Structures are given as structure tokens and as C-alpha cells.
Amino acid sequence: MKDPRIEKLADILVNYSTRVGKGDIVVIDFSGVRCLPLVEAIYEECLKKRARSVEYHFASEDLARKFYELADDAQLSYFPRHRLDAMKKANVYIGIGATENTQNFAGVEMAKMVRRQQVLRPISDRRVDHTRWVVTRYPTFGLAQDACMSLEAFEDFYFRACNIDWPDFAKKITRLWRMVGGAREIRIVSSDTDLRFSKKGIPAVKSEGLRNMPDGEVYTAPVKDSVEGYITYNVPSFYHGKEFDGVRLEFKKGRIAGASCRAGSETELRKILDADAGARYIGEFAFGLNKNIDTPMKNILFDEKICGSIHFTPGQAYKIADNGNRSSIHWDLVKILKGDGEVYLDGRLVQKNGKFVVRELKGLN
């Protein structure tokens, strides 16, 4: 018997997020076998919509770990042009991750993963810039364990966060989107945090279920060299298989001038931030707005949407809200402001302790 929640999510991903139609070339990338029921439902729905071609590619995290353990310099540097050529032919991309072991890459050298990410960047850039794409993470025992939940409880959380009325959500966040888009300066004040930056000339964007699933944010980017101050994040974060907590960043003229963490390797932290010149600048600032996500899951795709949080992202800027920063990394580090924090737009207090205090935005709380 099919799970109706899976059928509903497949319908959202195909018919709302990516709007698959007749003649489309669709690529479904997935890792882990647990997500096969969702892959099958998406595949069937794409065929029903008369997509010209629906390709599916399976990736193994165990094999990826073997690659990093055994690959020599030539193998790490090899660019798979055939994969770029295939992406150039696609106009729809759906990515599904079903990680069974979130610690699979804990023993892998960070430098190798960063280097390989740099090599493969043209493929991900092509996907982001030239396809209608969406990505999600499917419930597994590994993700449930990180979230301190049973698998059944995590599945309930996942479908509750994903299977919402996204067109209605898009309408509800429009006022915040306009307010952020019209602002010139943003300030965040919280525990061990006092940040100020300009966003003059950079638009705001609504994240309304079209790219990430689950979704729910309004984001923009700071003028690249305008960030001043410091921030301490309070949500644990996995990046390239390494866990960090209590990351603290200090900024001078937009650049990360100092970095430390309460838990995790500061050496590995510096390797991420030294990946390239753009890694020490910020590519995104966002409000998390998904009411069905209220606690950290130790997974960026979920945690950056926590209602009452912000994320302030070292690395690549999105071209739709572009401050010119280019990097091989994009690390959405999250700070929850519930009970502790204020956000100001052009000197006006709009959010206090994770709750919007402006009358026209209170419906988002």
C-alpha cells in the first residue's frame, strides 16, 4: 500500500516546485535506497506529465568515501565533462538525499572534499542557473538519530514540514519579502552577536517551495564589503561530514577576520574558510519561516528554515540576490533568535526574540 504522504510530496515536487511538462528533460539524482518509494512516485508523475526523458542516477556515499580515501591527485582533479554535457541537456533537476550514516565522511580529509567540490563546481552552477531544480532529504535512521527521534517521528516531522500549501505560504511571506527588499541596512543583535551590514541595491527573494523541500525563508545578501561586527551561531552544523558547534565569526570590511568554534576542529573550520578568496565573505542572509520546523535537526536543509532563526552564510551568493561573491562553498550557519535576539531593518525593530513585532508581519509567527 502506497503512503499517501509520499504521493502528495511527489505531486508537489513535480507539479509545483519544478512544473514538469510535456517535452521536458528531467534528471533525478538520488543517494540511498530508502528514498526509492519517493523516486518511483516522482518518476511516474513525470511520465504522466509527458516529459520527453526522465533520467535517474543513483549515488553511493560509501563509494564516495572510498574515492576520497584512495584517489590520487590526478583523480581528484579530473573533471567529468560528460556529466556537465548531460546537465546542459536537462531543464529539470530533482535531487534526493537519503543519508544512512551522517558520520560517513568524518574521517576524510577536509582538503580533499573542498578540492573536489571546486572541480565539480561548473556542474552545480549549470544546474542552479539553467534548470528548474529542487532538492530534498528523505527520512532515514541516520537523520532521525541526529534529530534524537525515532524514524517514525522523524517521518511525521518531515512530511508535516514539506506537505503544506506552498502557494498560500508564498502569499503570507510577501510583505516580509517587500520589506526586506526595500531595506538599505540590516542589524542583528543577540547573545555574543552584533552585526551590521548594507544591502543597498541587492534584492530579496522568497523561498516558497520551489528550490528546497522543506522550504520557508526570505533571503538577500549583504553588500560584500559592508559586514561589520561578530556573530556566534547556536545551531550545530555538519559540513563535509564534520560537525561544528558554537561557530563564532568576526568581520572587518566584509571579510571574516577571525573564526573559532566551541566544538569541532578549528583547523578544519579554517580549511573551509580558506577554500578560496570568497569563502571568507558572506553570500546570503535569511529569515527562517517554516512554522513546522521549530528545533534543530543537525541538517542544514531543515535547520535553516527554523521559524524564529536567521542564517548568515559564508561563501557563494545566489545570482538572483547577487553581491558578486564567488566561492566553492555555501555554508548556511544558523542562529536561533527565540528568547534572545533583535533584528532591525533601517533602524526599525521588526523581530524580537524570534517573533515579528511589526503588525503586518505578526501572521508569520
SVG drawing of the C-alpha trace seen along z (x, -y; Angstrom):
<svg xmlns="http://www.w3.org/2000/svg" viewBox="-3 -54 51 56">
<polyline fill="none" stroke="black" stroke-width="0.4" points="0.0,0.0 1.4,-3.4 2.0,-6.1 -0.3,-9.0 2.2,-11.4 4.8,-10.3 2.3,-10.6 1.5,-14.2 5.1,-15.2 5.8,-13.8 2.9,-15.8 4.4,-19.0 7.9,-18.4 6.8,-17.6 3.8,-19.9 4.6,-22.9 8.4,-23.0 9.6,-22.2 6.5,-22.4 7.3,-19.4 5.6,-19.4 5.5,-17.9 8.9,-17.8 11.0,-18.4 14.3,-16.6 14.3,-15.5 17.2,-14.3 16.5,-12.6 19.7,-12.3 19.3,-10.2 21.5,-8.6 20.5,-5.9 17.9,-3.2 15.4,-4.2 14.1,-7.1 13.1,-4.7 9.4,-5.0 9.6,-8.7 11.8,-8.3 9.3,-5.9 6.4,-8.3 8.3,-11.2 9.3,-9.1 5.7,-8.0 4.4,-11.6 7.0,-12.9 6.0,-10.3 2.3,-11.2 3.2,-14.8 4.7,-13.7 8.3,-14.6 10.4,-13.6 13.0,-11.9 13.3,-11.1 16.8,-10.0 17.7,-8.7 21.1,-8.4 22.0,-6.6 24.9,-7.7 26.5,-5.7 28.0,-7.6 30.1,-4.5 31.7,-4.6 32.2,-8.4 34.1,-7.8 36.2,-5.2 37.0,-7.7 38.3,-10.3 40.3,-7.6 42.0,-6.2 42.0,-8.9 45.3,-10.4 45.9,-14.0 45.0,-13.2 41.7,-11.5 40.8,-14.4 41.5,-16.9 39.7,-15.1 36.7,-17.0 33.8,-14.7 32.9,-16.7 30.3,-14.1 28.3,-15.0 28.4,-18.7 27.3,-17.8 24.4,-15.8 23.4,-18.7 23.4,-21.0 20.7,-18.9 18.4,-18.9 16.0,-21.6 14.6,-20.0 16.6,-18.6 15.3,-16.8 17.8,-15.7 17.0,-13.4 19.5,-12.5 18.8,-9.6 21.9,-9.5 22.0,-6.4 25.3,-7.3 25.8,-11.1 29.3,-10.4 30.4,-8.6 32.9,-11.3 34.1,-12.1 37.5,-10.5 38.0,-12.0 40.5,-14.9 38.6,-18.2 41.1,-19.5 40.2,-16.6 36.5,-17.3 36.9,-21.0 39.2,-20.5 36.8,-18.0 33.9,-20.5 35.9,-23.2 36.5,-20.8 32.8,-19.9 31.5,-23.5 30.7,-24.1 28.2,-21.2 26.4,-22.5 26.5,-26.1 24.9,-24.8 22.2,-23.0 21.4,-26.1 21.5,-28.6 19.8,-26.8 17.3,-24.2 14.1,-24.3 15.6,-22.4 14.6,-21.3 16.4,-19.2 15.2,-17.3 16.5,-14.9 14.5,-11.8 14.0,-10.3 16.5,-7.7 17.6,-6.1 20.7,-8.3 18.9,-11.6 16.4,-10.5 19.2,-9.6 20.8,-13.0 17.5,-14.7 17.0,-12.5 13.8,-11.0 12.5,-7.6 12.3,-7.1 8.5,-7.2 8.6,-10.5 11.1,-11.9 8.9,-10.8 6.0,-12.6 8.1,-15.8 9.4,-15.6 6.1,-15.3 4.5,-17.9 7.3,-20.4 7.1,-19.5 3.4,-18.8 2.0,-22.3 0.0,-24.6 3.0,-26.3 1.0,-28.9 -0.7,-30.1 2.7,-30.2 4.1,-32.3 1.3,-34.9 1.8,-35.1 5.5,-35.9 5.1,-38.6 5.0,-41.5 8.3,-40.5 9.8,-40.0 8.9,-43.5 10.1,-44.9 13.5,-43.2 13.8,-44.1 13.2,-47.8 15.6,-48.0 19.1,-49.5 20.7,-48.3 20.2,-45.3 21.4,-44.8 21.2,-41.7 21.8,-41.9 21.8,-38.9 24.0,-36.9 27.6,-37.4 26.3,-38.8 26.2,-42.3 26.2,-42.5 25.5,-45.4 25.6,-45.4 24.3,-47.2 22.1,-45.5 21.7,-48.6 20.8,-47.6 20.5,-43.8 17.0,-42.3 15.2,-40.0 14.0,-36.6 11.0,-34.5 11.8,-30.8 8.4,-29.3 8.9,-25.6 10.5,-26.0 14.1,-25.0 14.4,-23.4 12.0,-20.9 11.2,-21.7 11.4,-25.4 10.4,-28.6 12.6,-31.7 13.1,-35.2 16.8,-35.9 19.0,-38.5 22.8,-39.2 24.9,-41.9 27.0,-44.3 30.2,-42.3 32.5,-44.6 29.9,-46.1 29.7,-43.5 31.0,-44.7 30.8,-43.0 30.6,-39.5 28.2,-36.5 28.1,-33.3 25.8,-30.6 23.9,-28.4 22.8,-25.5 25.2,-22.6 26.2,-22.2 27.6,-19.3 29.7,-20.4 31.6,-17.9 30.9,-15.2 32.5,-17.3 30.4,-18.6 30.8,-22.1 29.0,-23.9 29.3,-27.4 31.0,-28.8 32.0,-32.4 32.9,-34.7 34.3,-38.3 34.1,-40.6 36.1,-43.6 35.1,-45.3 33.0,-42.3 35.8,-39.7 35.9,-37.0 38.9,-38.2 38.5,-35.8 36.9,-32.3 36.6,-29.9 34.2,-27.2 33.2,-25.7 33.0,-22.2 34.7,-20.7 38.2,-21.3 39.2,-24.9 41.8,-23.6 39.0,-22.1 37.0,-25.3 39.9,-27.3 40.2,-24.9 36.6,-25.6 37.1,-29.3 40.4,-29.2 39.0,-27.1 39.2,-30.2 39.0,-34.0 35.2,-34.1 34.9,-31.7 35.6,-34.5 32.9,-36.7 29.1,-36.3 26.9,-35.2 23.4,-35.2 21.4,-36.5 17.9,-35.0 15.0,-34.7 13.8,-31.1 10.0,-31.0 8.7,-27.4 6.4,-27.1 6.5,-23.3 10.3,-23.3 11.0,-24.6 14.0,-22.7 17.5,-21.8 17.8,-18.5 21.5,-18.8 20.8,-19.0 21.2,-22.3 18.3,-21.8 15.9,-21.7 17.7,-23.9 18.0,-27.0 14.1,-27.1 13.5,-27.1 10.9,-29.7 12.5,-32.4 16.0,-31.8 18.4,-33.6 21.3,-32.2 24.3,-34.2 26.2,-32.2 29.9,-32.3 30.6,-31.7 28.8,-31.8 26.0,-34.3 23.0,-33.3 22.8,-35.1 19.2,-36.1 20.4,-38.1 23.9,-38.7 26.6,-40.7 29.3,-39.4 30.8,-36.9 32.0,-33.7 33.2,-30.6 33.2,-26.8 31.4,-26.8 28.0,-27.9 27.6,-27.1 24.3,-28.1 25.2,-28.6 22.1,-29.1 21.3,-31.2 18.0,-30.8 16.8,-34.1 13.9,-32.7 14.1,-34.3 17.3,-36.1 17.7,-38.5 16.6,-41.5 16.6,-42.2 16.4,-45.8 15.7,-47.0 16.9,-50.6 16.8,-51.1 13.3,-49.7 12.8,-46.7 11.0,-44.1 11.7,-40.9 12.3,-40.4 13.1,-37.1 12.2,-35.2 8.8,-36.9 7.9,-39.5 6.7,-42.7 5.6,-44.7 1.8,-44.5 1.7,-43.5 4.1,-40.6 2.6,-39.0 0.9,-36.4 4.2,-34.8 4.8,-34.0"/>
</svg>
